[in-house]
Amino acid sequence: MKEAYDCLVIGGGPGGALAAKTAAEKGLSVLLIEKRPAIGAPVRCAEGIGKEALAEFIEPDPKWVAADLDKAILIGPDGTKFTIGGDHAGGKVGYVLDRKVFDRELVWQAAEAGAEVQVHARASAPIMIDGKVSGAIIHQHGQTYEVRAKVVIAADGVESKFAKWAGINTTVPLAELETCAQYILNDIDIDERANLFYFSFDAAPWGYIWVFPKGHRCANVGIGIAGTKSGDGHRAKDYLDRFIAREFPNGKITELIVGGVSACKPLESTVADNLIVVGDAARLSDPITGGGIYNAMYTGRLAGEVAADAIKNGDTSRKALMIYDKTWREGSLGHALARNYAVKEAFIKMDDNKLNSIIHSMSDLSLDDISVKALVKEIFKANPWLALELPRLLRAL
Ligand SMILES: Cc1cc2nc3c(=O)[nH]c(=O)nc-3n(C[C@H](O)[C@H](O)[C@H](O)COP(=O)(O)OP(=O)(O)OC[C@H]3O[C@@H](n4cnc5c(N)ncnc54)[C@H](O)[C@@H]3O)c2cc1C
């Protein structure tokens, strides 16, 4: 580890990897640090991503594609199913990744582009000079390093502390923190080409249960529930265990992971002097699906580009970096996050009867676009009463 770099990237997830790769490709000297001893593990993710979204960054590789999906099936509280995609999906829909391998591939690409990668290296505080971020204190193998950087990219995930240390309010209200539990479940009967989403507020309050196939008779089966709905005897794992006892009583568990996903609005500002915040650290996971891999990669790449331009121009002030914030916020990502936040707010006001009636109303629809926007538009068409109950949501579409 050197004493100074152009760019210091904190976190080796998809956001950090794309930031480091892009900044290195643009000719910056880059250090990426990851506090865990291994990139990509443990996997706190259901690992689903849309094919078109992924194609913006990387060609699919059988090394890290665990399942190739041609449909998603939404299942209501009474068991009614609605399928998106299928035969008419034209090769679209999505993949379930093997993130242990995928995240390593992304970080390897950053290293190949010239970034230095250090694992088991944890940032514990920013170096602040004249109130501006100027690097970080890093601990690795019992040593402490002071590393200076012209721009720091905080890609430290949902548990992010770096932006907060640098003075940005990163608090996630408990009601907007989905607490999650997931198993890798083996020896179960599944459709290996379909992602399943179970909606029922009795079974998963203010959240949902997923079954994402990971190859032959194996799936990532998990749940997210609102933090305020969790407590003794009704934690995410308790709900998940009840679901598994009902649906897959003979499944063999080979992994249990718990984690959190923010379902709040993005940070009010994702830049400060010499600092850019990306991915989950910027609270950019989707408030309704919890998906954040694409959003992290997109903002990571954008951050790398903006950092390179700013350093080249000799101005890494908040004002100069603001173009990063403006670009994602005013682009399709920002609009999708705002719309899906409104959808989530409407969703959590419903009960199982309303969820049933919505899924029933959709049974005649044929949809090959898996996006939340397409889905919600169709739901509004099929349920005119929703427009009266949720006029703000209708306007947001
Ligand atoms: C249960 C669950 C299921 C999910 N399912 C999906 C899904 O199906 N599809 C989808 O798109 N998204 C899903 N997500 C969200 C997705 O995992 C995240 O949005 C995505 O990983 C965000 O990428 P990131 O690079 O911003 O952060 P992360 O992938 O979290 O990476 C951040 C990295 O920073 C490191 N770090 C943290 N602090 C420090 C520090 N001080 N110093 C050094 N390193 C540090 C962490 O160890 C971590 O490796 C899910 C999340 C959970 C919890």
The ligand as an SDF file (V2000), in Angstrom:
LIG
                    3D

 53 58  0  0  0  0  0  0  0  0999 V2000
  -30.7010  -10.6330    1.4470 C   0  0  0  0  0  0  0  0  0  0  0  0
  -30.4160   -9.7350    0.2900 C   0  0  0  0  0  0  0  0  0  0  0  0
  -30.8850  -10.0810   -0.9860 C   0  0  0  0  0  0  0  0  0  0  0  0
  -30.5900   -9.2550   -2.0950 C   0  0  0  0  0  0  0  0  0  0  0  0
  -30.9830   -9.6620   -3.3350 N   0  0  0  0  0  0  0  0  0  0  0  0
  -30.6710   -8.9210   -4.4210 C   0  0  0  0  0  0  0  0  0  0  0  0
  -30.9940   -9.3620   -5.7340 C   0  0  0  0  0  0  0  0  0  0  0  0
  -31.5360  -10.4390   -5.9410 O   0  0  0  0  0  0  0  0  0  0  0  0
  -30.6480   -8.5580   -6.7690 N   0  0  0  0  0  0  0  0  0  0  0  0
  -30.0190   -7.3690   -6.6030 C   0  0  0  0  0  0  0  0  0  0  0  0
  -29.7640   -6.6580   -7.5910 O   0  0  0  0  0  0  0  0  0  0  0  0
  -29.6730   -6.9420   -5.3690 N   0  0  0  0  0  0  0  0  0  0  0  0
  -29.9680   -7.6890   -4.2750 C   0  0  0  0  0  0  0  0  0  0  0  0
  -29.5970   -7.2750   -3.0320 N   0  0  0  0  0  0  0  0  0  0  0  0
  -28.8810   -6.0090   -2.9040 C   0  0  0  0  0  0  0  0  0  0  0  0
  -27.4430   -6.1630   -3.4020 C   0  0  0  0  0  0  0  0  0  0  0  0
  -26.7900   -7.2060   -2.7050 O   0  0  0  0  0  0  0  0  0  0  0  0
  -26.7130   -4.8280   -3.1590 C   0  0  0  0  0  0  0  0  0  0  0  0
  -27.5110   -3.7820   -3.6580 O   0  0  0  0  0  0  0  0  0  0  0  0
  -25.3570   -4.7760   -3.8470 C   0  0  0  0  0  0  0  0  0  0  0  0
  -24.4750   -5.7550   -3.3580 O   0  0  0  0  0  0  0  0  0  0  0  0
  -24.7670   -3.3730   -3.6190 C   0  0  0  0  0  0  0  0  0  0  0  0
  -23.4470   -3.3210   -4.0740 O   0  0  0  0  0  0  0  0  0  0  0  0
  -22.4110   -2.3190   -3.3790 P   0  0  0  0  0  0  0  0  0  0  0  0
  -21.1430   -2.4740   -4.1180 O   0  0  0  0  0  0  0  0  0  0  0  0
  -23.0220   -0.9830   -3.2450 O   0  0  0  0  0  0  0  0  0  0  0  0
  -22.2760   -2.8570   -1.8900 O   0  0  0  0  0  0  0  0  0  0  0  0
  -21.7960   -4.2880   -1.3580 P   0  0  0  0  0  0  0  0  0  0  0  0
  -21.9660   -5.3420   -2.3760 O   0  0  0  0  0  0  0  0  0  0  0  0
  -22.4610   -4.4720   -0.0450 O   0  0  0  0  0  0  0  0  0  0  0  0
  -20.2300   -4.0770   -1.1290 O   0  0  0  0  0  0  0  0  0  0  0  0
  -19.7480   -3.2440   -0.1230 C   0  0  0  0  0  0  0  0  0  0  0  0
  -18.4160   -3.7980    0.3320 C   0  0  0  0  0  0  0  0  0  0  0  0
  -17.7730   -2.8370    1.1720 O   0  0  0  0  0  0  0  0  0  0  0  0
  -17.0840   -3.5310    2.1820 C   0  0  0  0  0  0  0  0  0  0  0  0
  -16.8450   -2.6000    3.2810 N   0  0  0  0  0  0  0  0  0  0  0  0
  -17.7560   -2.0860    4.1400 C   0  0  0  0  0  0  0  0  0  0  0  0
  -17.1760   -1.2460    5.0100 N   0  0  0  0  0  0  0  0  0  0  0  0
  -15.8420   -1.2220    4.7000 C   0  0  0  0  0  0  0  0  0  0  0  0
  -14.7240   -0.5470    5.2550 C   0  0  0  0  0  0  0  0  0  0  0  0
  -14.8480    0.2740    6.3130 N   0  0  0  0  0  0  0  0  0  0  0  0
  -13.4960   -0.7590    4.7100 N   0  0  0  0  0  0  0  0  0  0  0  0
  -13.3690   -1.6130    3.6430 C   0  0  0  0  0  0  0  0  0  0  0  0
  -14.4020   -2.2860    3.0980 N   0  0  0  0  0  0  0  0  0  0  0  0
  -15.6300   -2.0810    3.6020 C   0  0  0  0  0  0  0  0  0  0  0  0
  -18.0320   -4.6620    2.5380 C   0  0  0  0  0  0  0  0  0  0  0  0
  -17.3580   -5.7200    3.1980 O   0  0  0  0  0  0  0  0  0  0  0  0
  -18.5660   -5.0600    1.1630 C   0  0  0  0  0  0  0  0  0  0  0  0
  -17.8250   -6.0920    0.5690 O   0  0  0  0  0  0  0  0  0  0  0  0
  -29.8650   -8.0620   -1.9050 C   0  0  0  0  0  0  0  0  0  0  0  0
  -29.4100   -7.7130   -0.6250 C   0  0  0  0  0  0  0  0  0  0  0  0
  -29.6770   -8.5440    0.4500 C   0  0  0  0  0  0  0  0  0  0  0  0
  -29.1480   -8.1650    1.8110 C   0  0  0  0  0  0  0  0  0  0  0  0
  1  2  1  0
  2  3  1  0
  2 52  2  0
  3  4  2  0
  4  5  1  0
  4 50  1  0
  5  6  2  0
  6  7  1  0
  6 13  1  0
  7  8  2  0
  7  9  1  0
  9 10  1  0
 10 11  2  0
 10 12  1  0
 12 13  2  0
 13 14  1  0
 14 15  1  0
 14 50  1  0
 15 16  1  0
 16 17  1  0
 16 18  1  0
 18 19  1  0
 18 20  1  0
 20 21  1  0
 20 22  1  0
 22 23  1  0
 23 24  1  0
 24 25  2  0
 24 26  1  0
 24 27  1  0
 27 28  1  0
 28 29  2  0
 28 30  1  0
 28 31  1  0
 31 32  1  0
 32 33  1  0
 33 34  1  0
 33 48  1  0
 34 35  1  0
 35 36  1  0
 35 46  1  0
 36 37  1  0
 36 45  1  0
 37 38  2  0
 38 39  1  0
 39 40  1  0
 39 45  2  0
 40 41  1  0
 40 42  2  0
 42 43  1  0
 43 44  2  0
 44 45  1  0
 46 47  1  0
 46 48  1  0
 48 49  1  0
 50 51  2  0
 51 52  1  0
 52 53  1  0
M  END
$$$$
